[in-house]
Amino acid sequence: MDINKVGVVGGGIMGHNIAILIARERKVPVVIKEANSDLAVATIAKVHAHFDVRLGNGKYSRAEVEMGKALITATDSFDDLKDADLVIEAVTENMAIKKEIFSTLDAILAPHAILASNTSSLSIAELASGTKRPDKFAGLHFFNPPMKMPLVELVRTPQTSKETLETLQNFTESLGKTIIRVADVPGFLVNRLLLPYLNTAAKFLETTALTPEQIDEAAMNAGWPVGPFLLMDFVGIDVGAAVAEVLYKGYGERMKPSEILRLMVVNKRFGKKNGIGFYLHETEGTPIADLLKQNFPNRANGNADEAVKTMMLEMALEAKRCVTEGVADENDIEIGCALGIHFPDGHGGPLGWGRENGLFS
Ligand code: NAD
């Protein structure tokens, strides 16, 4: 199926960047639907700023900028999306809001049109359930920032048709992205594998005297581009804790969020975004060592290399469960971890690493 016009609902961090990516790579009209007219005006200003900055620094030619600006429009009316062949939803992570949007879209779009959600954690099947086109519904999980991150998870439900998956795969690959196909399970693939790794790192802070700096350094020595605590500070600990809750609900005890994550949220240590997380970024504040001493007074000595090995072991075991459950095929798991979370080179991915370390054959 040809995609000649795309709608994007939600012009936030993800939505407006996905719109720019599509206009730039596919040269088709993209309409961004925002919650009200002020937000639509603000969204188009962000889009124009993107092009103006890159015209200024020579990244785009004048013709590219003019074309990009002409192709992308923003609106507060669903009516402007009714002739779209594909609509990608990227609004606030809230099931009720998203379901209402999909129900409205389902009623106005042509029968052939495909609906996709960029949700990080909500069930695609439940989002699709309020529409009469669950066969034309899938998850299209871009990573942040969508223009730079090469990976997209294409999330299927049992009802998503083969044709819909093929159309979305072709379309997304034509944006220059690598697709991995994933089942509709909590956390999909990449977040499901990342969480046990991060959660295990956090548990080491509670049980041993190891510091975030020591564990981060050991992770980088093992080939990770950034350590788990700095990564959590960059992603946002409030966002990470919300995803951790979704996984705990989905998988039970083995994904139980560490107590320190909860304490970080209670103490408003959200990470880089508010200047204080596992690290002190810009502001003055209580060092993490004080919080740990106060809440976990009986910590034993620890070995940072062993901690990182245990974190990777938990990830590898979860990857093996994904194979057994048919969540994704082996190749997609390895590619997803290389492109989505920069799993250290030289092992293939968590499954290869698990085999090297004798966890499974
Ligand atoms: P955001 O808060 O930056 O943007 C959400 C946008 O949705 C806002 O601009 C808001 O005005 C708009 N919105 C809310 N209700 C609306 C409505 N009824 N109609 C139209 N627009 C509406 O959020 P974000 O970070 O861009 O995340 C959007 C989605 O992408 C979420 O589902 C999130 O889980 C997912 N996601 C986010 C990231 C990330 O790192 N930020 C990564 C992958 C996926």
Residues whose N, C-alpha, C, O or C-beta is under 5 A from the ligand:
A	BS01	NAD	V9 G10 G11 G12 I13 M14 G15 K33 E34 A35 L39 A90 V91 T92 E93 N118 T119 S120 F142 F143 N144
